[in-house]
Amino acid sequence: MTSFKDLDLLSTPLNGTNLTEASAGTGKTYAITALFVRLILEKDLGVNEILVVTFTEAATEELKDRIRKKLRGTMQAFKGEKPEDPFLVDLAEKFKDSNIALRRLEEAVRAFDQAAIFTIHGFCRRVLYENAFESGSLFDTELITDQEDLKAEIVYDFWRKHFYSASPLFVHYAINHKVTPGRLFSLVDSNIYRSYLKVIPEIKSVDTSFEESNYLTSFKKVRKAWEVCRAEVEDILFNSDALNRAKYKMKNISNWVELMNNYVVYGVSRPILFAGFEKFTSSDFEGATKKNYSPPRHTFFELCEELKERHQDLVQAFDKRILGLKAGLFVYGQNELALRKGRRNIQSFDDLLLRLHQALEKRGGDDLARAIRLKYKAALIDEFQDTDPVQYAIFDKIFGAGRSTLFLIGDPKQAIYSFRSADIFAYMKAAQHIRSRYSLGKNWRSEPGLITAVNTIFKNAKYPFIYNEIPFNPAVSTVKTEPELLAIDGKQEPPFYLWFLNAYKATGQEKPVTKTIARGQILTAVAGEISRLLHLSSDGRVVVGKKALSPGDVAVLVRKNSEARQMQQVLSGLGIPSVVYTSDDLFLTHEAMEVARLLCGIAEPNKDTLIRAALTTDMMGHKGEDLDDIMTDDLKWDAWVVKFNAYHELWNNRGFISMFRNLLMEEGVMSRLMAFENGERRNTNVVHLSDALHQASLENKLGMIGLLKWLQERRDPDRSRSEEHQLRLESDENAVKLVTIHKSKGLEYPVVFCPFAWDGSRLRNSNQAFSFHDESQDMRLTLDLGSDSVGDNRLLAEKEQLAENLRLLYVALTRAKNRCYLVWGRINACETSALAYLFHQGKSLEAKDIVSAVGKRFKGLSNEDILEELRSVAEKSGGTIRLSEMPTEVPERYSAINAEGLRLVCRKFCGDINRSWKISSFSSLVSGQHYGRDLPDYDAIALAGIYPEGDFKELLGGRELSGIFAFPRGTKAGTFIHSVFEDLDFTQGNSLKVEKLVGEKLSGFGFDTTWRETICSMVQSVLTAPLNGERKNITLSQIGRGDRINELEFYFPMKAVSSRDVKTVLANHAGEKTMVDEAEYMERLTFSTSRGFMRGFIDMVFFYDGRYYLVDWKSNFLGPRVEDYDQKALAGAMKESFYEFQYLIYTLALSQYLKVRLPDYDYERHFGGVFYMFVRGIDSKRREDFGIYRARPTGALIEELTEKLIS
């Protein structure tokens, strides 16, 4: 293998294929910018001819920014200015013709927006689009970011295809062995795009009917024999002198008999032998018979022996069948995914890679590669260690074999993304075929002592990264003009702290400490050390360079998100601010559960239990005692029912996001959540959830039920997770960073803690499928579902796991700039960890099962042995590693001190907020609310006060209520009646469909269905009662669905208007039938000056015989008799609640609407009038004077009111 040479950025040839291995902190991005500038100058390439590819959007933006700055800095150098970058000075001296250089650089800067700097997926998408004909791509294919639903759909279809027609025996066995749709989905989810993946064993469909038939035949024999001779069998078991009672204990026999009895009842569909079944077999009796005795004999025992053998055959057949199904799922899944996406004309990011690869490999691929090379004369591929076989094949086909200038830049020591399909073996295979190999070995990040410490640790092992293809070349420190060193009291301490967790002190015994105990002590020690450093910094005693150490300078790197949350909890207890950079899923949070509960209440506001559940969420803030108070107060409960119904209507009419934002504001959710200790995190999650739900509702066109189902599916803990829905960062301002090692890659921090770097390398579940690279198949990635070689393959997989753990450790330790803390000790089940390998592998450890060998040696070490070997490593470091026992002192609480000593106070607002501009409604004007609620109004202004409870009882005079008068009163009843008339077809007033609708509505709103006849009778009366407006003999039963609109929402712009202005207009028309001429009424109509918009909902507008009419449904209780709803009583009710003012606003709004819709609109000709339907008092068999309030404001009144109100 060709050795590595130092990459000379000034003179390295810019030809052919080149591999550059850049160790951590050695300036990889800097090198890319330097090569880019040289290609501009020396090759005379345009910015659009140099392809730069990296793997994330963030890295792409950083590269663009850094390259642009490098180009501008180079221009300064050629203009004779003295840049700080010595490379630019040398480059200017090397390139003699400054005029040509400046022209090329200026052109590059001018055209930089055309620079070909992409993510790998962005590059593939661009190529496929620009070469659509050659690649066979469609122009209008939609790119999707989340295809979890589609993959789940395919898996469930596969499940139905193979399990719905299967025998109960097989289905029960499969489910019992966790072969469920969820598990199958997990198996294929991350592997379905790996076209290069080999699945073993290669088994096709297996027929198990023969084994099933044999098992059932044998089972039936056992069942029949048990029914006949159970007593004989029990007698032998309990009373036989031949049995060894140590194996056939009396206390166990009764349980075995009961289990056998259950088995013969249910076993026909459950092919699982119970624990103890073997006690009934003849072979078991052979081994449990006393000396000089003959084993008990019975036909039943022989039949059980036969059944056990048939069961073993069946299990083997079923296991093989399951393997065949799993293997078949990959083929089915890949084919179906391609077919279904083709039908729907969609593609994912992974498809972009596969389609470009396929286009390059098929006929005409050479022409496509040539066309790409003509466009891009050179390519710089960043993070190449995270490649996979498909990605490498693409770049090799286009640029490889010396066809173009190609630089592959990465660090195999930092290849840690195998879970994202990154394949270190693809990198190693590619590296073998590249002759020009360079390295970047100068570390620009860390203090010199810290570099020495990390070098010492990794040099302690012969093969620090397991594989010979990944060597460790010690990094070299660079000399900085003013090194930013960490100092305490003006002195530099060793930059690397190796904390030894003393197992003997932790447990009091000479045995490993458990992970639980270790984790708890480590969390306390880390938090205590952070507190100590911050306290010293507050006193000016800890500085990094010239700057005091702050919480934002500290990072704790962890393997799991759960560890980060535990660390945050301990830090919070000490008053230390911290932020978790988590990859946890949004839909598994507490807030997701609360939002789901809240939305369920809004979706079904007629179910009291759902509203109660919603109210008890932290978002709504009601405790148990609050809820009890609400439930026992009808007015309070009705108010909440109104709210939830209103939110329901807003969601229905305006969409989810409008409703949810309104709810957050109206209910003060954000401020309520902010009062919690993790309030910022909670609010971030709520906002993120609202965004995700809004996006889903738009993209998938989901209504209420659809969106709730979408949310429920994503809250399934077994569901595969999308990066799109990882938790957003709440805030990282001056807070300790709690970061997973995977997320920390590419970042740096002054102080780093690595407290949990001791995870082992064993595969966790011995029965689960696992992947490995098959040495006999040219290191091809292989998924073993349960092959005959599963044992040997598992050793290879665990070896790969150990190698990745070592790479993760390298990434973690190289994030630190000034100080690093590492914890190690004799911790249980950590004997196969990366630390055990590096510190304790011995002189010449080369075994086939290297993981077991490491574990065996570590287990043989005492507490003192481990400490001695750690001392040996520290001594080799030249004083850069300080080995000490982990602190056990109780941490001191941290109190942040403001550097300037200023007291934080709230600013006082001295301005003036103009509260007159707002969205008003009828309800807000007459009730004095500041804002017009963005919600429908279902009798929101209650008639409380007309009939107080005492007056109501007096009104009844001891009479019992009957019929519609007995129907419950209140908001819920009013909403129910509105709902019935909204969904009712008026032309079917006396049909079975009406009865069905009323029954469904009663159940939905929680009313007893015995009210059906009463409600249907009321409905019939309302529909057939003569309205007798301007057109005689109108009835609602004549109005079809096409001639009416329910809940007509309106807005109109409103001038600055006060109640005095309205009273003036009404007084001008006092003699007309508007019932607004009474002094008391005029006096009560009071509201402050308002302007902005008027908004409202009209219950119904209908069209009849050329005219338009308004209808408002009223369920108000005015008395127990029809006579209590005469015109005088209705007039009183209208005055009491300002309904006359309401219908004037509604009439005005409808008139404005009709002016827009009807070219020849004339109020007198087109507007028919207003009907307020007090439904309890309408009886079509009585005179028309009861229950229906009629009005038709004059055109002059509406005209003057329009002039006064509308701007």
CORRAMO-V895305 format. One line per field, one symbol per residue. phi: phi as a letter, one per 20 degrees, with the letter a starting at -180 (. if undefined). psi: psi as a letter, one per 30 degrees, with the letter a starting at -180 (. if undefined). burial: # if it has 24 or more other C-alpha atoms within 12 Angstrom, else .. A space follows every 50 residues. Layout:
BEGIN
phi = ???
psi = ???
burial = ???
END
This chain:
BEGIN
phi = .ffedffefecggdcmecdcedfgmenffgfffffffffffedleefedd ecccdcfffffffgffffffffffgfffenfdffffffffffffefefff gfffffffffeffegedcfgffffffffffcgffemeefdfeedecdfff ffgffffffffddfeffggfffffffdmedgffffffegedfeefefddc fedegdedfffffffffffffffffffecgfffffffedfffefffecfg feffffffffffffedffdcfcfffogffdeffffgecdffmdefgdagf fffffffffffffffffffffffffffffffgfffffffffffelcbdff fgffffffffeegnffffffffffedebcddelffefcgffffffffedf lmfbfcddcabffdecdffdnfcfffffffffedeecccddeeeedggff ffffgffeffdfcfcmegfdfddgfdfeeefcfeeecdlndeegfddded efffffdmcebgefffffffffgfffffffffffffffemeccdmddffc gfedcdececfffffffffffffemefbceeddgegedefffffffffff fffcfedgfffffffefffendegfffffffedgfffffffggfffffff ffednffffffffgffemffffffffgdfffffffffffffffffffffd leegfffffgffffeffeffddfgdfgfffacflcfedcfggfegndbbg ccdcecedffdfffdfeefbdbdefedllffcdeeqffdgffffffffff fffffffffffffeefecbcdcdbredfmdfdefffffecfnfceccfef fffffffffeeegfgffffffgffffemneddebffgcfffefecfdfge meeecffeedecefefeaedbgfffednffdfffbfddlfefefofcggf fffffflnfefbmffefgeofffffgfgffffeeeffdgcdfffffffff fgffeneffffgffffffgffffdffflefdfmecffeefgfdbcelfeb cbfcffcdffffffffffcfeefclceeffffffecbffcbpcdcacegb ccdblncdcdccecdgedrecgffdffffffffffgdlffffffffffff ffffffedgdgcgfedeeqcceeeffdecfedfffdndedbbgfffffff ffffeee
psi = kklklkjjfffkkhlakkkjjjlkggheeeeeeeeeeeeeeefhklfffj kkkafleeeeeeeeeeeeeeeeeeeeefgfljlfjfeeeeeeeejejfee eeeeeeeeeegffgkijlleeeeeeeeeefheeefglkegkkkkfjgeee eeeeeeeeeeeffeflleeeeeeeefghileeeeeeefeffffiffkkkl likakkkgeeeeeeeeeeeeeeeeeeeeheeeeeeeeefkffkjfffike ffeeeeeeeeeeefefffgjhjkljfeffgleeeeefgklkglkkkkkee eeeeeeeeeeeeeeeeeeeeeeeeeeefeeeeeeeeeeeeeeefhlllee eeeeeeeeefflkfeeeeeeeeeeejflkjjlhffglleeeeeeeeeefa hgelkkkjkajffgjghffggkjffeeeeeefgkejklljfjjfelkeee eeeeeeefffkeifgekffiljjklkkljkeikjlkkkhgkklkfkjjkk jjeeeefglilkkleeeeeeeeeeeeeeeeeeeeeeefggfkljcgkkkl effkkjkleleeeeeeeeeeeefggkklkkilglkefgleeeeeeeeeee eeeifgjeeeeeeefgleefgkleeeeeeeffjeeeeeeeeeeeeeeeee eeefleeeeeeeeeeegheeeeeffleheeeeeeeeeeeeeeeeeeeeeg hkaeeeeeeeeeeffjffkkkkffglklkekgjhkkkjkleeffkfllke kkkifhggklgkkejfflllllkjffhhhkkkjjfhlfgeeeeeeeeeee eeeeeeeeeeeefgfkeekkkkklaikkggfgleeeeefgfaeijjleie eeeeeeeeffkleeeeeeeeeeeefffhgfkjklkkkglklkkkjkkkef gkkklkkkkgakkjgfkljlleeeeffglekjkhlljihfjlhkfeilee eeeeefhfkkklbfffkklleeeeeeeeeefefkjffhfhlfeeeeeeee eeeegglkfffeeeeeeeeeeeffkkehbfklhklfffjlefglkkhjkl kkkkljklfeeeeeeeefhfflifhggkeeeeefjkllkklckkklkkek klkkhglkkkkkkkgkjflgleffhleeeeeeeeeeghfeeefeeeeeee eeeeeefjehkkeeefkeakjjjjffgkjffalffkfjkkljkleeeeee eeeeek.
burial = ...#.#####.#.#############################.####### #####...##.###.##############.......##..##..#..... ##.######..#..##############..#..##.#........###.# ##.###.##..##.....######....###################### ###..###..##..##.######.##...#..##.###.#.###...#.. ..#..##.###.##..##.#####.#######.###.##.....####.# ###########..##.##################.###..#....##### ##########....#..##..##.########################## .#################..###########..#.############### #################.#########......#####...#.####### ###..#.....##.#..#####################..####...### ###########.###################################### ########.############.....#..#......############## ###.##########.##.##.##....#.###########.###.##... ..##..##.###.##...###...######....################ #############....#######....#########..#..######## ##########################################..#...## #########.#.#..##.###.##..#.##########..####.#.... ...............#.#########...##############....... .............##.####################.###...##.#### ##.##.#...####################...######....####### #########.###.###.#....###....##..################ ####..################.####.###################### ##.#........#..###############...############.#### ##.###.
END
